[in-house]
């Protein structure tokens, strides 16, 4: 029997759909729900490229996530987000037709001196609306795409998306290495065994064009691609996360996150990345994150949009401030995502994502 089209209403980060229960309120978007039927993330599992640039059927959730900090000829700052999520209704390989277990969602955003705009698009697996191939790399959903422009994995990409009142076409080029987070790509998210496979390409240089309300603007800058897949990345008592990807003026990079607990201290981890791509894993008390200012969004939710971030081991004591405090993603499962600037012991720019508020 063909599955009814109502499965297209699934959220990117949850297992919604006609044959799934409502997400648990105890974790963001139901990511703390039991997922024992799916493949599990394991320690000492080597990541293999280019195969791991592609989809991982059998796991419940994964995403391809690009954020870019851009500047135009007038010196104005902009930010761009491109994201593709795959969510599985049940374990199993991709199949042709409406029987596919995969549901797809894309998020795109443009943030700048004139405000924040975002878009969302949904697609069903198995019928050609969305998908990912690893050789050559191509990720797409409807007419949005992120794809390789050379036969070298994901070192050179072109990226395109459109939303209401905005669009962008950008070229991303990197000569830096891929970065494996945690223990060679095994990234813990709690003290209870929740984890994901997680790697990044944080060394992209960007050029291209953004369009806002019909006005074309040429931009250049830096971009960061995150790849993550798992079946249960959160524990039931974890309500959401705060995630930072920071480009320091020295050329070094810094990824930090904390996963908030409904009771108890948040789980903190991160990666220090030298300008040459050498990495150092960070955990717990090595990272200090403190909210300084909160901003009320149009929907009445409050989120912290200015932070003090400290990593004493690497001389980091900075204030991280949102370029646009109201960069709310008004999507099926809403969250905050936007570009930030750094001041303090080090200068730089980057992106901040906050979920579960």
HELIX and SHEET records of a PDB file:
HELIX    1   1 UNK A    5  UNK A    9  5                                   5    
HELIX    2   2 UNK A   28  UNK A   30  5                                   3    
HELIX    3   3 UNK A   51  UNK A   53  5                                   3    
HELIX    4   4 UNK A  284  UNK A  286  5                                   3    
HELIX    5   5 UNK A  312  UNK A  314  5                                   3    
SHEET    1   A11 UNK A 115  UNK A 124  0                                        
SHEET    2   A11 UNK A 102  UNK A 112 -1                                        
SHEET    3   A11 UNK A  77  UNK A  88 -1                                        
SHEET    4   A11 UNK A  61  UNK A  72 -1                                        
SHEET    5   A11 UNK A 215  UNK A 230 -1                                        
SHEET    6   A11 UNK A 195  UNK A 212 -1                                        
SHEET    7   A11 UNK A 166  UNK A 173 -1                                        
SHEET    8   A11 UNK A 156  UNK A 163 -1                                        
SHEET    9   A11 UNK A 144  UNK A 148 -1                                        
SHEET   10   A11 UNK A 137  UNK A 141 -1                                        
SHEET   11   A11 UNK A 130  UNK A 134 -1                                        
SHEET    1   B 7 UNK A 115  UNK A 124  0                                        
SHEET    2   B 7 UNK A 102  UNK A 112 -1                                        
SHEET    3   B 7 UNK A  77  UNK A  88 -1                                        
SHEET    4   B 7 UNK A  61  UNK A  72 -1                                        
SHEET    5   B 7 UNK A 215  UNK A 230 -1                                        
SHEET    6   B 7 UNK A 195  UNK A 212 -1                                        
SHEET    7   B 7 UNK A 179  UNK A 180 -1                                        
SHEET    1   C 7 UNK A 115  UNK A 124  0                                        
SHEET    2   C 7 UNK A 102  UNK A 112 -1                                        
SHEET    3   C 7 UNK A  77  UNK A  88 -1                                        
SHEET    4   C 7 UNK A  61  UNK A  72 -1                                        
SHEET    5   C 7 UNK A 215  UNK A 230 -1                                        
SHEET    6   C 7 UNK A 195  UNK A 212 -1                                        
SHEET    7   C 7 UNK A 186  UNK A 188 -1                                        
SHEET    1   D 9 UNK A 279  UNK A 283  0                                        
SHEET    2   D 9 UNK A 267  UNK A 273 -1                                        
SHEET    3   D 9 UNK A 253  UNK A 261 -1                                        
SHEET    4   D 9 UNK A 238  UNK A 248 -1                                        
SHEET    5   D 9 UNK A 348  UNK A 354 -1                                        
SHEET    6   D 9 UNK A 335  UNK A 344 -1                                        
SHEET    7   D 9 UNK A 316  UNK A 322 -1                                        
SHEET    8   D 9 UNK A 302  UNK A 311 -1                                        
SHEET    9   D 9 UNK A 288  UNK A 296 -1                                        
SHEET    1   E 7 UNK A 279  UNK A 283  0                                        
SHEET    2   E 7 UNK A 267  UNK A 273 -1                                        
SHEET    3   E 7 UNK A 253  UNK A 261 -1                                        
SHEET    4   E 7 UNK A 238  UNK A 248 -1                                        
SHEET    5   E 7 UNK A 348  UNK A 354 -1                                        
SHEET    6   E 7 UNK A 335  UNK A 344 -1                                        
SHEET    7   E 7 UNK A 328  UNK A 329 -1                                        
END                                                                             
